[in-house]
Amino acid sequence: MTKTIVTLGDPNGISPEITIKALNFLDLPQDKIVLIANKDIISFYENKLKISLKNNYDIIEIPYKKEEILPGKETKEAGEFAYQALIKACETAVNTGIHSIVTAPLSKNAMKMAGHNYSGQTEILEKYLAHSNQKAEMLFVCNKFNVLLLTRHIAVKDIASKIKKDIIISKAERLTEALKLIFKTENPSIAICALNPHAGENGMFGNEEINEIIPAIKELQSKGINIKGPFPSDTLFSDCYSDRSKYDCCIAMYHDQGLIPIKLLERNNCVNTTIGLDILRTSPAHGTAFDIAGKNIANPSSMISAIKLAVNYE
């Protein structure tokens, strides 16, 4: 039976809680899951939340001191733990042939406090898992629609300079291959968002559509990729949500363009996936929620969806 790795994330956020709750809900066989965790952290939250992990899953220990478990606190110790757990997950997957990793939420700021300055887990996974010029991409998978982010964690003022024909082409090609692998879709259909209001209105509100996006679409179509657009995002997402069969995935030009509709409409069911690498990574589409850590009110739905997608990936 193929295993899936699950990392515990930031020990001071809701990550341990949603991990325990999700694994208990799914009740997966013991030989299906490997936890990258710390037994003291798990025991702390089992006692605090009055819930116990049902199954005796294999645990690869990452050192952590009991006195450093501080629910709701952002600390460098927690950031170091989360970072080391993610690195160990990458190493374990490569060395054992495991094909999927589920990462519970971590704090980018806590990692930075520990000396690890990354804009997200996607960039860490690319560093430790990519080979042969592979590039990691961020794809959000939901019940109603899926969204790939063309640009990720960059300042809004820098977005337009990153919308380039060659970038669009390479990311659309990686997306097409990933959709074939993950969903077994023979000819995935893709819709691409415009950057500017009303798709630029023939250059009145910006030229990125004319100079970069439309030429990329034409070249992709000439290669046999089923892609259409650019569409104004204010109508595209509502169309996709009302008709799931319309497109297999949308490409959003920037972070909030894609994530606002996702988190408004599909927050509890959405999964953040890293594609483009040999190993699929899935994660809940939310953060550490320090404000409710240790209160036994965190919703594990997104973590459940993340684990289900990972364990079913072949």
C-alpha positions in Angstrom: 0.0 0.0 0.0 1.4 3.4 -1.0 2.0 5.8 1.9 1.3 9.5 2.3 3.4 11.8 4.4 1.6 14.3 6.7 3.5 17.1 8.4 2.3 18.6 11.6 2.8 22.3 10.6 3.2 25.1 13.2 2.8 23.6 16.7 1.4 26.8 18.1 -1.4 27.2 15.5 -4.4 25.0 14.7 -2.3 22.6 12.6 -2.0 19.8 15.3 -5.8 20.1 16.0 -6.9 19.8 12.4 -4.4 17.1 11.7 -5.7 14.9 14.5 -9.3 15.6 13.7 -8.9 15.0 10.0 -7.0 11.7 10.5 -9.7 10.5 13.0 -12.5 11.5 10.6 -10.9 9.6 7.7 -9.8 6.6 9.9 -7.2 5.5 7.3 -5.2 2.3 7.8 -2.1 2.5 9.9 0.2 1.6 7.0 -1.2 4.4 4.8 0.1 7.4 6.7 3.5 8.6 8.0 3.5 11.6 10.3 6.4 14.0 10.4 5.7 15.3 13.9 6.6 15.2 17.6 4.9 12.9 20.1 5.0 15.5 22.8 3.1 18.0 20.6 0.5 15.4 19.7 0.1 14.4 23.3 -0.2 18.0 24.4 -3.1 18.7 22.0 -4.8 15.3 22.7 -4.9 16.3 26.4 -5.9 19.9 25.9 -8.6 19.2 23.3 -9.8 15.9 24.9 -9.3 14.0 21.6 -7.0 11.2 20.8 -5.4 10.1 17.6 -7.3 6.8 16.8 -4.6 5.0 14.9 -1.0 4.3 15.8 0.6 5.9 12.7 4.3 5.8 12.1 5.9 9.0 13.4 9.2 10.4 12.2 10.2 12.6 15.2 11.3 16.2 14.8 12.8 17.5 18.1 10.7 20.0 20.1 10.6 21.0 23.8 7.4 20.6 25.7 7.8 24.1 27.2 7.9 25.6 23.7 4.3 24.5 22.9 2.6 27.9 23.2 -0.9 27.9 21.5 -1.5 31.2 19.8 2.1 32.4 19.9 4.3 33.0 16.8 7.8 31.9 17.8 11.1 31.1 16.1 11.1 27.7 17.7 7.8 26.8 16.1 9.1 28.2 12.8 12.2 26.0 13.0 10.1 22.9 13.8 7.7 23.5 10.9 10.6 24.1 8.5 12.6 21.0 9.6 9.4 18.9 9.3 8.9 20.0 5.7 12.6 19.3 4.8 12.3 15.8 6.4 9.1 15.2 4.4 10.9 16.0 1.2 13.9 13.7 2.1 11.6 10.9 3.2 9.5 11.1 0.1 12.6 11.0 -2.2 14.3 8.2 -0.3 11.3 5.9 0.0 9.4 6.6 -3.3 6.4 8.1 -1.5 4.4 10.1 -4.0 2.4 12.6 -2.0 2.9 14.9 1.0 0.2 16.7 3.0 1.4 19.8 4.8 -0.5 21.3 7.7 -0.3 25.1 7.8 2.8 26.9 9.0 3.7 30.5 9.6 6.0 32.2 7.0 6.8 34.8 9.6 7.8 32.2 12.3 10.0 30.5 9.7 11.6 33.9 9.0 12.2 34.4 12.7 14.0 31.1 12.6 16.2 32.3 9.7 14.4 30.7 6.8 13.1 33.4 4.5 10.7 31.9 2.0 7.5 33.3 0.6 5.7 30.0 1.1 5.9 26.2 1.3 5.8 26.0 -2.5 9.2 27.6 -2.9 10.7 25.3 -0.3 9.3 22.2 -2.0 10.7 23.4 -5.3 14.1 23.9 -3.8 14.3 20.4 -2.3 12.3 18.3 -4.8 12.8 19.9 -8.2 15.2 18.4 -10.8 15.8 18.8 -14.5 14.5 22.4 -14.6 11.2 21.5 -12.9 9.1 24.4 -11.5 6.6 24.2 -8.8 3.2 25.8 -9.3 0.3 26.6 -6.9 -3.0 25.0 -7.9 -6.1 25.3 -5.8 -8.5 22.4 -6.2 -12.2 22.9 -5.2 -15.5 21.1 -5.7 -16.8 23.8 -8.1 -13.7 25.1 -9.8 -9.9 24.9 -9.8 -7.5 27.8 -10.0 -3.8 28.1 -10.9 -2.0 31.3 -9.8 0.2 32.7 -12.5 2.0 34.9 -9.9 2.1 34.1 -6.2 3.4 36.1 -3.3 4.5 39.3 -4.9 3.6 42.9 -4.3 0.7 44.2 -6.3 2.8 46.9 -7.9 5.1 44.2 -9.4 2.4 42.0 -11.0 2.1 43.6 -14.4 5.8 43.2 -15.0 5.6 39.5 -14.4 2.8 38.9 -17.0 4.9 37.6 -19.9 4.1 35.4 -22.8 6.8 32.8 -22.1 5.7 32.5 -18.4 2.1 32.0 -19.4 3.0 29.3 -21.9 5.3 27.3 -19.5 2.8 27.4 -16.7 -0.2 26.5 -18.9 1.8 23.5 -20.2 2.7 22.4 -16.7 -0.9 22.8 -15.6 -2.2 20.7 -18.5 0.2 17.8 -17.6 -0.8 18.0 -13.9 -4.5 17.9 -14.7 -4.0 14.8 -16.7 -2.1 13.2 -13.9 -4.3 14.2 -10.9 -7.7 14.0 -12.5 -7.0 11.7 -15.4 -8.5 14.3 -17.8 -7.5 13.5 -21.3 -7.8 17.0 -22.8 -8.1 19.5 -19.9 -10.0 22.7 -20.7 -8.4 25.9 -19.3 -9.8 29.5 -19.1 -7.3 32.3 -18.5 -8.2 35.5 -16.7 -7.4 39.0 -18.0 -5.2 41.2 -15.9 -7.0 44.4 -16.5 -10.7 45.4 -16.0 -12.9 44.3 -19.0 -9.8 42.4 -20.4 -8.2 45.7 -21.1 -11.0 47.0 -23.4 -8.8 46.9 -26.5 -5.9 48.7 -24.7 -7.9 51.4 -23.0 -7.1 50.0 -19.6 -3.8 48.3 -20.2 -1.9 46.5 -22.9 -0.9 43.2 -21.2 -3.8 41.3 -22.8 -2.8 42.5 -26.3 1.0 42.2 -25.9 1.4 39.1 -23.7 -1.7 37.1 -22.8 -3.4 36.8 -26.2 -0.2 35.9 -28.1 0.5 33.2 -25.4 -3.0 31.8 -25.8 -2.6 31.6 -29.6 0.7 29.8 -29.3 -0.7 27.3 -26.7 -3.7 26.6 -28.9 -1.3 25.9 -31.8 0.4 23.3 -29.6 -3.0 21.6 -29.0 -3.6 22.9 -25.5 -7.3 23.5 -24.9 -7.2 27.1 -23.5 -9.5 30.1 -24.0 -9.5 33.7 -23.0 -8.6 36.2 -21.7 -11.8 36.6 -19.7 -12.7 39.4 -17.2 -12.4 37.7 -13.8 -15.5 39.3 -12.5 -17.6 37.1 -14.8 -15.3 34.1 -15.3 -15.4 32.8 -11.7 -19.2 33.1 -11.4 -19.6 31.3 -14.7 -17.3 28.5 -13.6 -19.0 28.2 -10.2 -22.4 27.9 -11.8 -21.3 25.4 -14.4 -18.5 23.0 -13.1 -18.2 21.3 -16.5 -17.4 24.6 -18.4 -13.6 24.5 -17.6 -11.3 22.1 -15.7 -9.2 25.0 -14.4 -8.8 28.8 -14.5 -5.5 30.6 -14.5 -5.6 33.7 -12.4 -3.0 36.5 -13.0 -2.3 37.1 -9.3 -2.9 35.9 -5.8 -6.0 37.8 -4.7 -7.7 37.6 -8.1 -7.8 33.8 -7.8 -8.1 33.4 -4.0 -10.9 35.8 -3.1 -13.5 33.8 -5.1 -12.1 30.5 -3.9 -12.1 31.4 -0.3 -15.5 33.1 -0.5 -17.2 30.2 -2.2 -15.2 27.1 -1.4 -13.1 27.8 1.7 -13.9 24.6 3.6 -13.5 22.3 0.7 -10.5 23.9 -1.1 -7.1 22.3 -1.3 -3.8 24.1 -2.0 -1.7 21.8 -4.2 1.9 22.1 -5.4 2.2 20.7 -8.9 5.0 20.4 -11.5 7.2 18.2 -9.3 7.4 14.4 -9.2 5.7 14.4 -5.8 2.2 15.9 -5.2 1.9 18.2 -2.2 -1.5 19.1 -0.8 -2.5 21.5 2.1 -5.5 23.2 3.5 -6.4 26.5 1.8 -6.0 28.5 5.1 -3.4 29.5 7.6 -2.4 28.8 11.1 -5.3 30.7 12.8 -3.3 31.6 15.9 -6.4 33.4 17.3 -8.3 30.1 17.8 -5.3 27.7 18.4 -6.0 25.3 21.2 -9.7 26.1 21.6 -11.1 23.0 19.9 -13.1 25.0 17.4 -10.9 24.7 14.2 -12.7 23.3 11.2 -10.8 20.3 9.7 -12.7 20.2 6.5 -10.0 21.6 4.2 -7.4 19.3 5.9 -9.7 16.3 5.3 -10.0 17.3 1.6 -6.2 17.7 1.4 -5.5 14.2 2.8 -8.1 12.6 0.7 -6.7 14.1 -2.5 -3.2 13.0 -1.5 -4.0 9.4 -0.6 -5.9 8.9 -3.8 -3.1 10.2 -6.0 -1.3 7.6 -8.0 
